[in-house]
Amino acid sequence: MRKVILFIAMSLDGYLADSEGKVGWLGGQGNDEEMIDSYSEFVEHVDTVVMGWNTYYQVVTELSPEEWVYGNLESYVVTHRDCLSVERIRFTGEEPCSLVRELKEKDGKDIWICGGADIVRQLMAEDLIDMYYISVIPMLLGKGIRLF
């Protein structure tokens, strides 16, 4: 059976996003030339990504407006908005736990939970996350959206 993996970053004080819901601080204090590229290795083992509307919207409007960065993955965006699904991006109003249970039953590689905090909390409450990869960025935000 496919594994459900939370692969996410948080600040040193436990926040996924700042008080405005932004993630510009993820770069930390600059580029670390010795930093291991764990993302490239991780993404080889997944073929599906699940995220909430806020995560999706931030990707397409700020982080990568020119190109869908998850183009080779089946993408599921959990939202109550009425959006038209496109080739590999599926918008769904389905409850995150139900969606993940369905996806686990299908053939394929592992399933990446990309964000946001509300989806993560729901999946954690139902014990649906099999593995946790949490990068801690050496930044103190003081307030924002907490992971735990």
Backbone torsions as a table, in degrees:
resi	resn	phi	psi	omega
1	MET	NA	146.1	179.8
2	ARG	-64.3	148.7	175.8
3	LYS	-96.1	148.4	174.1
4	VAL	-104.3	123.1	-172.9
5	ILE	-123.7	127.0	171.7
6	LEU	-90.9	114.1	178.1
7	PHE	-120.9	106.7	-168.4
8	ILE	-153.6	163.8	176.1
9	ALA	-119.6	149.2	175.0
10	MET	-141.1	160.3	178.0
11	SER	-73.1	167.1	179.5
12	LEU	-57.6	-31.0	179.4
13	ASP	-96.8	16.8	167.5
14	GLY	92.7	17.3	-178.5
15	TYR	-101.4	141.3	174.5
16	LEU	-85.9	-30.5	-177.6
17	ALA	-146.9	159.3	178.7
18	ASP	-76.1	-175.1	-175.4
19	SER	-65.2	-16.9	176.5
20	GLU	-99.3	5.9	-179.5
21	GLY	80.6	12.4	-176.1
22	LYS	-93.7	156.6	-178.7
23	VAL	-124.7	22.9	179.7
24	GLY	-60.5	-20.4	-179.9
25	TRP	-76.4	-7.0	-174.5
26	LEU	-60.8	-21.6	178.1
27	GLY	-71.0	-7.5	-179.9
28	GLY	68.8	-138.1	-175.9
29	GLN	-99.7	16.4	178.9
30	GLY	134.6	-178.3	-178.6
31	ASN	-81.2	134.3	177.1
32	ASP	-109.7	108.1	-175.6
33	GLU	-64.1	-21.4	-179.5
34	GLU	-91.8	0.1	-177.6
35	MET	-64.2	133.0	-179.9
36	ILE	-78.6	136.4	178.6
37	ASP	-83.9	77.8	-177.1
38	SER	-71.8	-25.3	-179.8
39	TYR	-62.5	-49.0	-177.7
40	SER	-59.5	-40.3	177.8
41	GLU	-68.3	-43.3	-178.8
42	PHE	-62.0	-48.2	-172.1
43	VAL	-67.0	-17.0	175.4
44	GLU	-64.9	-22.3	-174.2
45	HIS	-102.4	5.9	179.4
46	VAL	-123.8	153.8	174.1
47	ASP	-132.8	2.9	-177.1
48	THR	-139.7	138.6	176.3
49	VAL	-128.6	138.3	179.2
50	VAL	-121.3	133.6	179.6
51	MET	-150.4	165.2	174.7
52	GLY	-90.7	174.1	-178.6
53	TRP	-59.6	-45.1	-176.6
54	ASN	-61.3	-41.0	177.7
55	THR	-64.3	-48.3	178.4
56	TYR	-56.4	-49.7	-176.1
57	TYR	-62.1	-39.4	179.8
58	GLN	-67.3	-37.5	177.5
59	VAL	-62.8	-49.6	-173.2
60	VAL	-78.9	-17.6	-179.9
61	THR	-105.2	-25.7	-175.0
62	GLU	-123.9	-50.7	-171.3
63	LEU	-78.3	-36.7	-179.1
64	SER	-154.2	66.1	-175.9
65	PRO	-68.2	-21.2	-177.0
66	GLU	-86.6	-24.0	-173.3
67	GLU	-148.7	135.9	175.3
68	TRP	-73.6	111.1	-172.1
69	VAL	-70.1	-13.9	179.6
70	TYR	-107.5	34.6	-173.2
71	GLY	-57.7	-29.5	-179.2
72	ASN	-92.8	4.3	179.5
73	LEU	-112.4	147.8	169.2
74	GLU	-72.3	121.5	-175.5
75	SER	-110.2	131.3	176.6
76	TYR	-118.0	123.8	179.1
77	VAL	-110.8	115.2	180.0
78	VAL	-85.0	119.7	-176.5
79	THR	-156.9	156.5	172.9
80	HIS	-95.2	-3.6	178.4
81	ARG	-74.5	150.7	178.5
82	ASP	-91.2	92.1	-178.1
83	CYS	-116.0	146.9	179.0
84	LEU	-84.8	122.7	177.8
85	SER	-67.6	147.6	176.9
86	VAL	-120.1	-174.7	-169.5
87	GLU	-38.1	-63.1	-176.8
88	ARG	-119.1	14.2	177.3
89	ILE	-119.3	114.8	-178.2
90	ARG	-111.2	122.6	176.1
91	PHE	-92.9	133.4	-176.4
92	THR	-142.4	142.7	174.8
93	GLY	-95.3	5.0	-179.3
94	GLU	-64.5	145.9	176.9
95	GLU	-62.0	137.9	-176.5
96	PRO	-54.3	-40.5	-178.2
97	CYS	-66.4	-41.5	177.6
98	SER	-64.3	-44.4	179.2
99	LEU	-58.5	-48.9	-177.6
100	VAL	-64.8	-40.0	176.7
101	ARG	-60.1	-42.8	178.1
102	GLU	-63.5	-45.4	-178.8
103	LEU	-63.7	-36.8	179.7
104	LYS	-62.0	-30.3	-177.8
105	GLU	-78.1	-18.4	-179.5
106	LYS	-81.9	155.5	174.8
107	ASP	-70.1	149.1	176.6
108	GLY	148.8	-175.1	176.8
109	LYS	-81.6	-169.5	-177.8
110	ASP	-70.4	166.2	-176.5
111	ILE	-112.9	126.6	-178.5
112	TRP	-99.7	125.0	170.6
113	ILE	-93.5	114.0	-171.3
114	CYS	-96.8	-24.9	-177.4
115	GLY	150.4	170.8	0.8
116	GLY	-99.6	-170.5	-171.5
117	ALA	-58.3	-39.4	-178.5
118	ASP	-65.4	-42.5	177.5
119	ILE	-63.9	-45.0	179.7
120	VAL	-58.8	-46.0	-179.2
121	ARG	-61.7	-42.1	178.8
122	GLN	-62.8	-44.0	179.8
123	LEU	-67.1	-37.5	177.2
124	MET	-64.3	-41.6	-179.0
125	ALA	-61.8	-30.7	-180.0
126	GLU	-97.4	7.5	179.4
127	ASP	54.3	45.0	-178.0
128	LEU	-99.9	-2.4	178.4
129	ILE	-96.6	120.8	-177.0
130	ASP	-85.5	-34.2	-178.1
131	MET	-139.8	144.9	179.2
132	TYR	-119.6	120.9	171.2
133	TYR	-118.1	102.5	-176.5
134	ILE	-118.3	112.8	175.2
135	SER	-85.6	135.0	178.4
136	VAL	-105.1	116.2	-179.8
137	ILE	-88.1	130.8	-175.1
138	PRO	-73.9	63.4	177.6
139	MET	-133.1	142.2	173.0
140	LEU	-106.2	117.0	-178.4
141	LEU	-94.0	-31.6	178.7
142	GLY	82.3	-29.5	177.0
143	LYS	-162.8	162.5	-178.7
144	GLY	145.8	-147.5	-179.4
145	ILE	-102.6	116.0	-177.0
146	ARG	-81.2	148.4	171.8
147	LEU	-77.3	-49.7	-178.2
148	PHE	-113.1	NA	NA
